[in-house]
Amino acid sequence: MKRRFASHVFWGAHSPLSTLSGAALVIMASSRLSFALICAAALLWVFGLTSLVFSSAKALLPVRGKQVVLLFLSAFFCGIFILLAGIFSPLLILGTGFFLVLVPPYCLGSGFFENSFPVPPPEVFSRALLEAAALSGVIIAAALIREPLGMGTLSFPAGVHGSVEIFDINRDGGFAPIRFLSASAGGLVLLGYAAALFDHVRRRGGNAPREEEEGL
C-alpha cells in the first residue's frame, strides 16, 4: 500500500507525469499563463486540504464509500477556492471555472488517496503537495509555450481586471503567432510530443526499468 509513496514523484509509475490522468486539465488550463497559474493554485489548495482532512479522519471513515467521501471533500474545497478566488478576481474565475471543476474528478481518478491510509497525515500532506506541484509545473510549462507562440501574448492574473498582458507580439510587429497552438488541438499535439519526450528521457535515464524490477 505504500508503493506509491516510495515511487518517485516525477519518474514513478503512478506519477501525474506518467499516467497523464490530468490531461484534460493540462489542455484546457495551459491556453494562457493566467489560467495555468490559477489552476496550479487550485490544485495545491484542493490536494493539500483534501489530503489533510482525508488522512486525519481515516479512523472515522466507513469501510465502503471512501470514494464518495473523497469526492465530497475535494468538491467542497474546490468550491471554497472558486468562491474565494472569485471575490478577488471574478472575471478570471468566469473564464476558468469550467475547467477548475475538473480538479475534484482528477483527485478521484489519480489514485493517490487510495494509497494514503497506511501513511501518517504529515507525509500524506507533503506528498499530496508534490503530486499537485508536478502537474502544476506541466501546466505552467505548457502555457509558457502555447500562449506566446499561439497568441503572441503573456498574461498574469490581475485582480478585478481578470488578467493583464505584459507584452503583445502582434502590436510590436513581431513574428506572426502560430494560432494552432492556442487551440485545444494544438494543446493535444504539444502534450503528445511532451509525453513522448518524457518517456524517452525516462527510459534513457534507466528509471522505468528499475521501477518495474522493484515492483513499484
Buried (B, 14 or more C-beta within 10 A) or exposed (E): EEBBBEBBBBBBBBBBBBBBBBBBBBBBBBBBBBBBBBBBBBBBBBBBBBBBBBBBEBEEEEEEEBEEBBBEBBBBBBBEBBEEBBEEBEBBBEBBEEBBBBBBBBBBEBEBBEBBBEBEBEBBBEBBBBBBBBBBBBBBBBBBBBBBBBBBBBBEBBEEEBBEBEEEBEEEEEEEBBEBBBBEEBBEEBBEEBBEEBEEEBEEEEBBEEBEEEEB
